[in-house]
Amino acid sequence: MNKTESIREIAKKLLEEKKVDLVVGFAQGSLPLRSTPYFARTPEEADNLIWGATCENNLANFVRKRSEKVAVIAKGCDVRAIVALIKEGQINRENLTIVGVPCEGMVDRKQICEAVGCKEIMEATDNGAELVVKGKDFEQTIAKADVMFVSCKTCQHNNPVIFDELVGEKVEAKEANYADVEAFEALSAAERNAFIAKEMEKCIRCYACRQACPMCYCTECFVDCGAPAWIGKGAQKVDDNALFQTVRVMHLAGRCVDCGACERACPMGIKLSLLNRKMVKDVKELFDAEAGVNLEDAPALNTHKFEDKEDFML
């Protein structure tokens, strides 16, 4: 039985036995290589659930502050976000059934588009380690490992850290890899400033990154405040854009699960995950803390140790 069949069977059983009122998962999108979040409320609707290498959305976004009993089909980064949200009182664990799915990584449609010369893809078949994509006048086989999202290539928590049901076998976890962050850290201060300024020039402040992030749930974001007005509402300025992203990263310190949802949502291709991963790396090195890896540890910024480094105060 493949993962899609297993997920449908589990979802049907949960709905038939009235253990949950809703199953949040994925369904096939309207185009090849696209999946869409899906909400099944009946056993019949559970037949529309799927699983594959295009199920990249972080579904933790859809289970926060729900009063009904919910099941969610969740990969490693989704579950880490769920754990973090449980700790922050945003999810009632007793009302949530986690159907964990070990994840080998999700594919990036933009990279696939580049690989085929941006020809129109009319059909795509997942053969495990490879994708076979077809168009009007071409057929091409692409190794999935070559077109994965950056966040998937560096993910250390492919397996759900907690679950009520597990679909498939656990996969081998990767070692920590912060080569991209280390390369950024090796730049001079002037070079880092230039890099950030170049990235921030692209920002149109659509806030798609904020909306996609499962940990951005403030009822009023600081950028929407009118008194005081932190950021201008008129023409987009690099300094305003940099302030928005800097404060957002700081708000995610010790909370970001490095799922890459922000970067995937960005229509301008800004390397947002680099900024987040820099903060994730710093929190790990300074406080030996990672977001969402278990339910027992207190959030990093909720704790204090006398041996904590305080170099920033000097």
Residue pairs with C-beta under 8 A, 6 or more apart in sequence:
1 9
2 51
3 51
3 101
3 167
3 168
4 49
4 50
4 51
4 52
6 167
6 168
7 25
7 49
7 50
7 51
7 73
7 99
7 101
7 167
8 46
8 47
8 49
10 71
10 99
10 165
10 167
11 23
11 25
11 40
11 43
11 46
11 49
11 71
11 73
11 99
12 43
12 46
12 47
13 19
14 20
14 23
14 71
14 97
15 23
15 40
15 41
15 42
15 43
15 46
16 43
19 69
19 71
19 97
20 68
20 69
20 70
20 71
20 97
21 41
21 68
21 69
21 70
22 39
22 40
22 41
22 66
22 68
22 69
22 70
22 71
23 39
23 40
23 41
23 46
23 49
23 70
23 71
23 72
23 73
23 99
24 37
24 38
24 39
24 59
24 62
24 63
24 70
24 71
24 72
24 73
25 37
25 38
25 40
25 49
25 50
25 51
25 59
25 72
25 73
25 99
26 35
26 36
26 37
26 38
26 49
26 50
26 51
26 52
26 55
26 57
26 59
26 73
27 35
27 36
27 37
27 38
27 48
27 49
27 50
28 34
28 35
28 36
28 48
28 50
29 35
29 36
29 54
30 36
32 121
32 122
32 123
32 124
32 133
33 54
33 107
33 109
33 112
33 121
33 124
33 131
33 133
34 54
34 109
35 50
35 52
35 54
35 55
35 56
35 57
37 57
37 59
37 62
38 48
38 49
39 45
39 62
40 46
40 48
40 49
49 73
51 73
51 101
51 167
52 126
53 104
53 105
53 106
53 107
53 126
53 131
53 144
54 106
54 107
54 109
55 73
55 75
55 106
56 106
56 149
56 260
56 264
57 261
58 77
58 78
58 81
58 212
58 214
58 259
58 261
59 72
59 73
59 74
59 78
60 72
60 74
60 78
60 79
60 81
60 82
60 85
60 91
60 214
61 212
61 214
61 261
62 72
63 70
63 72
63 82
63 91
63 96
64 85
64 90
64 91
64 214
64 217
65 90
65 91
66 91
66 95
67 95
68 95
69 95
69 96
69 97
70 95
70 96
70 97
71 96
71 97
71 98
71 99
72 78
72 82
72 96
72 97
72 98
72 99
73 99
73 101
73 167
74 82
74 98
74 99
74 100
74 101
74 160
74 163
75 100
75 101
75 102
75 103
75 158
75 160
76 102
76 103
76 155
76 157
76 158
76 159
76 160
76 161
77 103
77 151
77 155
77 157
77 257
77 258
77 259
77 260
78 160
78 214
78 259
79 98
79 100
79 160
79 161
79 162
79 163
79 292
80 157
80 161
80 257
80 259
80 291
80 292
80 293
81 214
81 215
81 257
81 259
81 292
82 91
82 96
82 98
82 162
82 292
83 161
83 162
83 292
83 293
83 294
83 295
84 215
84 255
84 257
84 291
84 292
84 299
85 91
85 214
85 215
86 93
86 295
87 295
87 298
87 299
88 255
88 299
90 217
93 295
97 164
97 165
98 160
98 162
98 163
98 164
98 165
99 163
99 164
99 165
99 166
99 167
100 159
100 160
100 162
100 163
100 164
100 165
100 166
100 167
101 160
101 166
101 167
101 168
102 158
102 159
102 160
102 166
102 167
102 168
102 169
102 170
102 171
103 152
103 155
103 158
103 159
103 171
104 144
104 158
104 171
105 144
105 145
105 148
105 149
105 152
105 153
105 155
105 158
106 148
106 149
106 152
107 131
107 144
107 147
107 148
107 149
108 147
108 148
108 149
108 264
110 269
111 146
111 147
111 148
112 121
112 131
112 133
112 142
112 147
113 121
115 140
115 142
115 146
115 147
116 133
116 135
116 138
116 140
116 142
119 135
119 136
119 137
119 138
120 135
120 136
121 133
121 134
121 135
122 134
122 135
122 136
123 133
123 134
123 135
124 131
124 132
124 133
124 134
125 131
125 132
125 133
125 134
126 144
129 143
129 144
129 145
130 141
130 142
130 143
130 144
131 141
131 142
131 144
131 147
132 139
132 140
132 141
132 142
133 139
133 140
133 142
134 140
149 260
149 263
149 264
150 180
150 260
150 263
150 273
151 258
151 259
151 260
151 263
151 273
152 260
153 177
154 174
154 177
154 178
154 180
154 258
154 277
155 174
155 258
156 173
156 174
156 175
156 176
157 173
157 257
157 293
158 171
158 172
158 173
158 174
159 170
159 171
159 173
160 166
161 292
161 293
161 294
162 294
162 295
176 284
178 277
178 281
180 274
180 277
181 274
181 277
181 278
181 281
184 192
184 195
184 274
184 278
185 278
187 195
196 242
196 275
197 238
197 242
199 270
199 271
200 238
200 241
200 242
200 245
200 270
201 238
201 241
202 268
202 269
202 270
203 236
203 241
203 244
203 245
203 268
203 270
204 236
204 267
204 268
205 223
205 236
205 240
205 241
205 244
206 267
207 221
207 223
208 265
208 266
208 267
209 248
209 261
209 262
209 263
209 265
209 266
209 270
209 272
210 216
210 221
210 248
210 262
211 265
212 261
212 262
212 264
212 265
213 252
213 261
213 262
214 257
214 259
214 261
215 252
215 255
215 256
215 257
216 248
216 251
216 252
222 230
222 231
222 247
223 230
223 231
223 244
230 243
230 247
231 240
231 243
231 244
232 240
245 272
245 275
246 275
249 256
249 275
249 276
249 278
249 279
250 279
252 276
252 279
253 279
253 282
253 283
253 300
253 301
254 283
254 287
254 289
254 291
254 299
254 300
254 301
255 291
255 299
256 276
256 279
256 280
256 291
257 291
257 292
258 273
258 276
258 277
258 280
260 273
262 272
262 273
262 276
263 270
263 271
263 272
263 273
266 272
280 290
280 291
283 289
283 290
283 291
283 300
284 290
286 308
286 309
287 300
287 303
287 308
289 297
289 299
289 300
291 299
291 300
